[in-house]
Amino acid sequence: MSPDKLRYQANQIATFFASQPEAEQIEGVADHINKFWDPRMRMQLFEISDQSTEGFQPMVLAALEKVKRPVGVGSAG
């Protein structure tokens, strides 16, 4: 998936959760990504955000601390 599309999708999740109570917003974004994004998408999310946080909503960046970072995804074995 292109970095722009992945950024867009993450920001769309944050936009949805912005309507929730403030205490639930970050947890909601992280929970959604953990439940519905496969490990390859989560790995790409971290690869992109590790290089630059530009283009991500602040709520997405805060949620990354609670998103499970995949280990060894895509490695040949």
FENZIQUI-V316786 format. One line per field, one symbol per residue. ss: DSSP state (H for helix, E for strand, L for the rest). burial: b if it has 16 or more other ideal C-beta (glycine too) atoms within 10 Angstrom, else e. A space follows every 50 residues. Layout:
ss=???
burial=???
This chain:
ss=LLHHHHHHHHHHHHHHHLLLLHHHHHHHHHHHHHHHLLHHHHHHHHHHHH HLLLLLLHHHHHHHHHLLLLLLLLLLL
burial=eeeeebbebbbebbeebeeeeeeebbebbbbbbeeebeeebbbbbbebbe eeeeebbebbebbbeebeebeeeeeee
